[in-house]
Amino acid sequence: ETGDVDGDGREIVQNRNVNRSEIAGVEAAVSWQASDSLQFGFVSNYTFGEDQTGGQEFPGDRIPPLHGELSATYQHDSPWRFKSFVRFASAQNRLSPRDTRDNRIDPNGTPGWATLNFEVGYEAEQWSIQARAENVFDRSYRHHGSGVDATGHNLTAQFRLRF
């Protein structure tokens, strides 16, 4: 039965559609071409959720906090493009009772975070190459409800060929 504990000490759960859930969200994006060479961008998402069961209301399960990205991109009459961006998420401490029992989520919530990232790219007619430095300051963080700590600072490279 739900609520029992198995031989390894894990809680037994059962998912059934018996609750009433209401989830609403908004995504906003703004892009500003400051000059022929410089563009700024901002995108953010916010979600709010409520569950009702047995006449009581609780926060929705694994609802992400406010999160998004702020960027600046420079490209001047050249196939080269340079971008700097900050990814962020606010703290999420509005947890459902199920979230507080989930060992992937701190019972006090998920702290907010921000990372600084850089990207350089070159685009030719049939191919492109891109290099990215992410989480430059090696910030320790976790996407709410994921159960996985994000990577530390890292470098990635990508090559694309179109034919």
C-alpha positions as CSV (number, residue, x, y, z in Angstrom):
1,E,0.0,0.0,0.0
2,T,1.0,3.6,-0.5
3,G,2.9,4.9,2.5
4,D,4.4,1.5,3.4
5,V,8.2,1.1,3.3
6,D,9.9,-1.6,1.3
7,G,12.8,-3.8,2.5
8,D,15.3,-1.1,1.4
9,G,13.6,1.6,3.4
10,R,12.1,3.4,0.4
11,E,8.5,4.7,0.6
12,I,6.0,3.0,-1.6
13,V,4.0,5.4,-3.7
14,Q,1.2,5.0,-6.1
15,N,0.1,7.6,-8.7
16,R,-3.6,8.0,-9.3
17,N,-5.5,11.0,-10.7
18,V,-7.5,11.7,-7.7
19,N,-6.4,15.3,-7.0
20,R,-7.4,18.5,-8.8
21,S,-4.4,20.4,-10.1
22,E,-4.3,23.9,-11.5
23,I,-1.1,25.0,-13.2
24,A,-0.6,28.4,-14.9
25,G,2.5,29.9,-16.3
26,V,3.9,32.8,-18.4
27,E,6.9,33.1,-20.6
28,A,8.3,36.5,-21.6
29,A,11.0,37.3,-24.1
30,V,12.5,40.6,-25.2
31,S,15.1,41.2,-27.9
32,W,16.7,44.6,-28.5
33,Q,18.9,45.3,-31.5
34,A,21.0,48.1,-29.9
35,S,23.1,48.6,-33.0
36,D,23.9,46.8,-36.3
37,S,26.4,44.7,-34.3
38,L,25.0,44.4,-30.8
39,Q,21.8,42.6,-29.7
40,F,20.5,42.0,-26.1
41,G,18.0,39.3,-25.2
42,F,16.1,38.3,-22.1
43,V,13.8,35.3,-21.7
44,S,12.1,34.2,-18.5
45,N,9.5,31.6,-17.4
46,Y,7.3,31.5,-14.3
47,T,5.0,28.7,-13.3
48,F,2.5,28.5,-10.4
49,G,0.7,25.3,-9.4
50,E,-1.8,24.3,-6.8
51,D,-3.1,20.8,-5.9
52,Q,-6.4,20.1,-4.1
53,T,-7.0,16.9,-2.3
54,G,-9.4,16.1,0.4
55,G,-10.6,19.7,0.6
56,Q,-7.1,21.0,1.3
57,E,-4.8,23.0,-1.0
58,F,-1.1,22.4,-1.4
59,P,1.6,23.7,-3.7
60,G,1.9,21.7,-7.0
61,D,4.6,19.0,-7.3
62,R,8.0,19.9,-8.7
63,I,6.9,23.3,-9.9
64,P,10.1,25.2,-11.2
65,P,11.0,28.6,-9.9
66,L,11.3,31.7,-11.9
67,H,14.1,31.1,-14.4
68,G,15.6,32.4,-17.6
69,E,18.5,33.8,-19.5
70,L,19.9,37.3,-20.1
71,S,22.3,37.6,-23.1
72,A,24.4,40.0,-25.2
73,T,25.5,39.0,-28.7
74,Y,28.0,40.8,-30.9
75,Q,28.4,40.2,-34.7
76,H,29.8,42.9,-37.0
77,D,29.9,42.3,-40.8
78,S,31.7,39.0,-40.2
79,P,30.9,35.3,-40.0
80,W,32.2,35.5,-36.3
81,R,29.7,35.8,-33.5
82,F,30.4,36.4,-29.8
83,K,27.8,35.9,-27.1
84,S,27.8,36.3,-23.3
85,F,24.9,35.1,-21.3
86,V,23.7,34.6,-17.7
87,R,21.4,31.7,-16.9
88,F,19.5,32.0,-13.6
89,A,16.8,30.5,-11.4
90,S,15.3,31.9,-8.2
91,A,15.0,29.8,-5.1
92,Q,12.0,27.4,-4.9
93,N,10.9,26.8,-1.3
94,R,7.2,26.5,-2.1
95,L,7.1,22.7,-1.9
96,S,4.3,20.2,-2.0
97,P,4.1,17.5,0.7
98,R,5.3,15.0,-1.9
99,D,8.3,17.3,-2.7
100,T,9.4,17.4,0.9
101,R,9.4,13.5,1.0
102,D,11.4,13.3,-2.2
103,N,15.1,12.6,-1.4
104,R,16.1,14.5,-4.6
105,I,14.7,17.8,-3.2
106,D,16.0,19.5,-0.1
107,P,13.1,19.7,2.4
108,N,13.9,23.4,2.7
109,G,13.7,23.9,-1.1
110,T,16.2,24.5,-3.9
111,P,18.4,27.6,-3.7
112,G,18.6,30.2,-6.4
113,W,21.6,30.3,-8.7
114,A,23.1,32.1,-11.7
115,T,25.9,31.1,-14.1
116,L,28.1,33.2,-16.4
117,N,28.6,31.7,-19.9
118,F,30.5,32.6,-23.1
119,E,30.1,31.4,-26.7
120,V,32.0,32.1,-29.9
121,G,30.9,30.9,-33.3
122,Y,31.9,31.0,-36.9
123,E,29.4,30.4,-39.7
124,A,30.3,29.6,-43.3
125,E,28.0,28.7,-46.2
126,Q,27.9,24.9,-45.5
127,W,29.4,24.6,-42.1
128,S,29.7,26.2,-38.7
129,I,31.7,25.8,-35.6
130,Q,30.9,26.9,-32.1
131,A,32.8,26.8,-28.8
132,R,31.2,27.5,-25.4
133,A,32.5,28.0,-21.9
134,E,29.7,27.4,-19.4
135,N,29.4,28.0,-15.7
136,V,32.7,30.0,-15.8
137,F,32.8,30.5,-12.0
138,D,32.1,26.8,-11.3
139,R,28.8,27.6,-9.5
140,S,27.3,24.5,-7.7
141,Y,23.5,24.4,-8.5
142,R,20.6,22.1,-9.2
143,H,17.6,22.5,-11.4
144,H,14.6,22.2,-9.1
145,G,13.2,18.7,-8.9
146,S,15.8,17.2,-11.2
147,G,17.8,15.2,-8.6
148,V,21.0,16.0,-10.5
149,D,23.6,18.6,-9.7
150,A,24.5,20.6,-12.8
151,T,28.0,20.3,-14.3
152,G,30.7,22.6,-13.0
153,H,32.6,24.8,-15.4
154,N,33.0,23.1,-18.8
155,L,34.0,23.7,-22.4
156,T,32.1,22.4,-25.4
157,A,32.8,22.5,-29.1
158,Q,30.3,21.8,-31.9
159,F,30.9,21.4,-35.6
160,R,27.9,21.3,-38.1
161,L,28.0,20.5,-41.7
162,R,25.0,21.2,-44.0
163,F,24.6,19.2,-47.3
